[in-house]
Amino acid sequence: MENTLAATIMKARDFLLQSQGEDGKWTDYNLPVGASDQWVTGYAGLALACLGAAQGDEQAVSSASRALAWLQRERCYPEGWGFNGTTGPDTDSTAHVLLLMDVLGETMDPQGLDWLEHNWVDSGGYSTYKNEDAWGGAHPCVTPVVYLALHLAGRTERREEVEAYLSRIRREDGGWNSYWWKSHHYATWVTHRLLRFWGESQVNFGRDVDSNHARTIEFSTYHELASALGSEILEFGPGDGGQQLSQALAEGQLDDGSWPPGHDLRVTAQDCTEPWSDPRGETYGDHGRILTTATCVSVYALILQLGGFK
């Protein structure tokens, strides 16, 4: 199992290294506003930085450092970073870049940190954009990432409110809904990362979930499967369930080390507040396979950090 896991991780790492531009960035997706470079570069760079920290991989760290250098060099928004250079800054992209800085041991950008604070929504949670429409509402798949990127004072100040928000919106099955993603898997994965950071009981936070109950995890893309694997590991540990999901993920890996793209990203309609019950908006696939592969790398970095499967 460990040999298979190591081979899977190295192939995925190599795909990201080979897909990185000479200038240090990655691009993915084809939206009406163009491809993403800032968000995708921060996301993929963070995945490699975490992998480098987990297994002492200097090439992964070097790649992540090149990504950060591009993000700093080509920064076009004083508040932080966005989907690309035309969409304006958003908290999710900015938080991923700040977390990349942190993992690499760099000083986190103070202007970006301050801007994240100003996207708190009084009803609970953090918004993605400073909009008056639904894009400016609290988003379950963004709030945990933003909170993790806050400076210490911000995390201290908002912890009880964020806990209350996440507890209030938890699904009956123990997961969390996503605003920008077709399924709930990604939001559930990043929320469990936050709960681990807090040291909270994964099972008993907000809603009881029977860890002994035989659960069926449904997924239609490998991004969903990777996110489900991350949640499984953080909620129940690296047991049989995690090994089964990891094996299924490894079996889907392509020869070049990537995973097939899926139409996971939903550009939710700007007047839609709850797309999990009213799924309005176009979905898009990561045609470059960067986002899905980076998600797999992030999850495998977590497994390595936790000591792998026994």
C-alpha positions in Angstrom: 0.0 0.0 0.0 2.7 2.4 1.0 4.7 1.8 -2.2 1.6 2.4 -4.3 0.8 5.5 -2.4 4.3 6.9 -2.9 4.2 6.2 -6.6 0.9 7.8 -7.0 2.1 10.9 -5.2 5.3 11.2 -7.2 3.4 10.9 -10.5 1.0 13.6 -9.4 3.8 15.9 -8.2 5.7 15.4 -11.5 2.6 16.3 -13.5 2.2 19.6 -11.6 5.9 20.4 -12.0 5.8 19.8 -15.7 2.6 21.8 -16.1 4.0 24.8 -14.4 4.9 27.7 -16.8 8.5 28.9 -17.0 7.3 32.1 -15.3 6.0 30.1 -12.3 2.3 30.2 -12.9 -0.4 27.6 -13.8 -3.6 28.3 -15.7 -6.8 26.3 -15.8 -10.5 26.6 -16.7 -12.1 28.4 -19.6 -14.7 30.8 -18.3 -16.3 33.8 -20.1 -14.0 36.0 -18.0 -11.0 34.0 -19.2 -8.8 31.3 -17.7 -7.7 31.4 -14.1 -4.0 32.1 -13.3 -3.9 33.8 -9.9 -6.3 31.5 -8.0 -5.1 28.3 -9.7 -1.5 29.2 -9.1 -2.1 29.9 -5.4 -4.1 26.7 -5.1 -1.5 24.4 -6.8 1.4 26.2 -5.2 -0.1 25.6 -1.8 -0.6 21.9 -2.5 3.0 21.5 -3.5 4.2 23.5 -0.5 2.3 21.2 1.8 3.6 18.1 0.0 7.2 19.5 0.3 6.7 20.1 4.0 5.3 16.6 4.5 8.0 14.7 2.9 11.0 17.0 2.6 10.6 17.3 -1.2 12.9 20.2 -2.3 11.6 20.2 -5.8 8.0 20.6 -4.6 9.1 23.5 -2.4 11.0 25.1 -5.2 8.0 24.9 -7.5 5.8 26.4 -4.8 8.3 29.2 -4.3 8.4 30.0 -8.0 4.6 30.2 -7.9 4.6 32.6 -5.0 7.3 34.8 -6.8 5.0 35.0 -9.9 2.0 35.9 -7.7 3.9 38.7 -6.0 5.5 39.9 -9.1 2.3 40.0 -11.2 0.0 41.2 -8.4 -2.6 43.6 -9.8 -4.9 44.2 -6.8 -3.7 46.0 -3.7 -6.3 44.0 -1.6 -4.9 40.6 -2.7 -5.5 38.2 -5.5 -8.4 37.0 -7.7 -9.5 34.4 -10.2 -7.4 36.3 -12.8 -6.4 39.9 -13.6 -9.8 41.0 -14.7 -12.2 39.7 -12.1 -11.1 41.7 -9.1 -9.8 40.3 -5.8 -11.6 37.6 -3.9 -11.1 36.2 -0.4 -10.7 32.6 -1.5 -7.9 33.3 -3.9 -6.2 35.7 -1.5 -6.5 33.2 1.4 -4.8 30.5 -0.6 -1.9 32.8 -1.5 -1.5 33.9 2.1 -1.5 30.3 3.2 1.1 29.5 0.6 3.3 32.3 2.1 2.8 30.8 5.5 3.7 27.3 4.6 6.8 28.5 2.8 7.8 30.5 5.9 7.3 33.9 4.3 5.7 36.9 6.1 2.1 36.9 5.2 1.0 40.0 3.3 -0.4 42.5 5.8 -2.7 44.3 3.3 -4.2 41.0 2.2 -4.7 40.0 5.9 -6.5 43.2 6.6 -8.7 42.9 3.6 -9.8 39.4 4.5 -11.1 40.8 7.9 -13.4 43.2 6.1 -15.2 40.4 4.3 -16.9 39.2 7.4 -20.7 39.0 7.0 -22.7 39.9 10.1 -25.0 37.0 9.7 -22.0 34.7 10.0 -19.2 33.5 7.7 -17.0 35.2 5.1 -18.0 36.3 1.7 -16.0 35.8 -1.5 -16.5 39.3 -2.9 -17.4 42.7 -1.5 -20.7 42.6 -3.4 -24.3 43.7 -2.5 -25.7 40.5 -4.1 -25.4 36.9 -3.2 -21.7 36.8 -4.1 -21.3 39.1 -1.1 -23.0 36.7 1.3 -21.4 34.1 3.6 -20.1 31.1 1.7 -19.5 27.8 3.5 -16.8 26.6 1.1 -14.8 29.9 1.5 -15.2 30.7 5.2 -12.9 27.9 6.6 -10.1 28.8 4.1 -10.3 32.5 4.9 -10.4 31.8 8.7 -7.2 29.7 8.4 -5.4 32.5 6.6 -6.3 35.2 9.2 -3.8 36.7 11.5 -3.9 35.5 15.1 -6.0 38.4 16.4 -8.6 37.9 13.7 -8.8 34.1 14.4 -9.2 34.8 18.1 -11.9 37.4 17.6 -14.0 35.5 15.2 -13.6 31.9 16.4 -16.9 31.6 18.4 -18.8 33.3 15.6 -17.3 31.0 12.9 -18.0 28.0 15.1 -21.6 29.0 15.5 -22.0 29.6 11.8 -20.5 26.2 10.8 -22.5 24.4 13.4 -25.7 26.1 12.3 -25.3 25.2 8.6 -24.1 21.6 9.0 -26.0 19.1 6.8 -27.9 16.2 8.3 -25.3 13.8 6.9 -22.5 15.7 8.8 -21.1 17.6 5.8 -21.3 21.2 4.6 -22.8 22.6 1.4 -20.6 24.4 -1.2 -21.5 27.7 -2.8 -19.0 27.6 -5.7 -18.9 23.8 -6.2 -21.4 21.4 -7.6 -21.3 19.1 -4.6 -20.8 19.4 -0.9 -17.5 17.4 -0.8 -15.1 20.3 -1.1 -16.7 22.4 1.6 -16.8 19.4 3.9 -13.1 18.8 3.3 -11.9 22.4 4.0 -14.2 22.6 7.1 -12.6 19.4 8.5 -9.3 21.0 8.0 -10.4 23.9 10.1 -11.8 21.6 12.8 -8.5 19.8 12.9 -6.7 23.2 13.3 -9.0 23.9 16.2 -8.5 20.4 17.7 -12.3 19.9 17.7 -13.9 16.5 17.8 -14.6 15.8 14.2 -17.7 13.7 14.9 -19.4 15.7 17.6 -19.0 19.2 16.2 -22.4 20.6 15.7 -24.1 17.3 14.8 -23.6 13.7 15.8 -22.4 11.4 13.1 -22.2 7.7 13.8 -18.7 6.6 12.9 -19.7 3.0 13.0 -22.4 3.4 10.5 -21.7 1.9 7.0 -21.6 5.0 4.8 -21.8 5.2 1.1 -19.8 8.1 -0.4 -21.2 9.2 -3.7 -19.0 11.1 -6.2 -19.1 11.8 -9.9 -15.6 13.4 -10.4 -12.2 12.8 -9.0 -12.2 16.2 -7.4 -15.2 15.1 -5.3 -13.5 11.8 -4.5 -10.3 13.5 -3.4 -12.2 15.9 -1.2 -14.2 13.0 0.3 -11.0 11.2 1.0 -9.6 14.2 2.9 -12.8 14.5 4.9 -12.7 10.7 5.7 -9.1 10.9 7.0 -9.7 13.9 9.1 -13.1 12.7 10.5 -12.4 9.1 11.1 -8.6 8.6 10.7 -6.6 6.5 8.2 -8.7 3.3 8.6 -10.3 1.0 6.1 -12.6 3.6 4.7 -9.8 5.9 3.9 -7.7 3.1 2.3 -10.6 2.2 0.1 -11.1 5.7 -1.1 -7.4 6.2 -1.6 -7.3 3.1 -3.7 -10.2 4.2 -5.8 -8.5 7.6 -6.3 -5.2 5.9 -7.3 -7.0 3.7 -9.8 -8.3 6.8 -11.6 -4.9 8.4 -12.1 -3.9 8.9 -15.7 -0.6 7.9 -17.1 0.8 11.4 -17.0 0.1 11.6 -13.2 -3.0 13.8 -13.5 -6.7 12.9 -12.9 -9.5 13.4 -15.4 -11.2 16.8 -15.2 -14.7 17.2 -14.0 -17.3 19.9 -14.2 -17.1 20.7 -10.5 -16.8 24.5 -10.4 -20.1 26.3 -10.4 -20.3 30.0 -11.2 -23.4 30.5 -9.1 -26.0 33.0 -10.3 -25.4 36.3 -8.5 -28.9 36.3 -7.1 -28.7 32.7 -5.8 -28.1 32.4 -2.1 -28.5 28.6 -1.7 -27.3 26.8 -4.8 -27.4 23.4 -3.0 -31.2 23.7 -3.1 -31.5 26.0 -6.1 -28.6 25.1 -8.3 -28.5 28.0 -10.7 -25.3 28.8 -12.6 -23.0 27.3 -15.2 -20.5 24.6 -14.3 -17.0 24.4 -15.7 -14.3 21.8 -15.9 -10.6 22.1 -15.2 -9.6 21.3 -18.7 -5.9 21.5 -17.8 -6.5 19.0 -14.9 -4.5 21.3 -12.6 -7.2 21.9 -10.0 -8.2 18.3 -9.6 -4.6 17.1 -9.4 -3.7 19.7 -6.9 -6.6 18.7 -4.7 -5.4 15.1 -4.8 -1.8 16.2 -3.9 -3.2 18.3 -1.0 -5.0 15.3 0.4 -2.1 13.0 -0.1 0.1 15.5 1.7 -2.2 15.3 4.6 -2.1 11.5 4.6 1.7 11.7 4.7 1.6 14.3 7.5 -0.5 11.9 9.5 1.9 9.0 9.0 0.2 7.3 6.1 -1.9 4.2 6.2 -0.9 1.5 8.6 
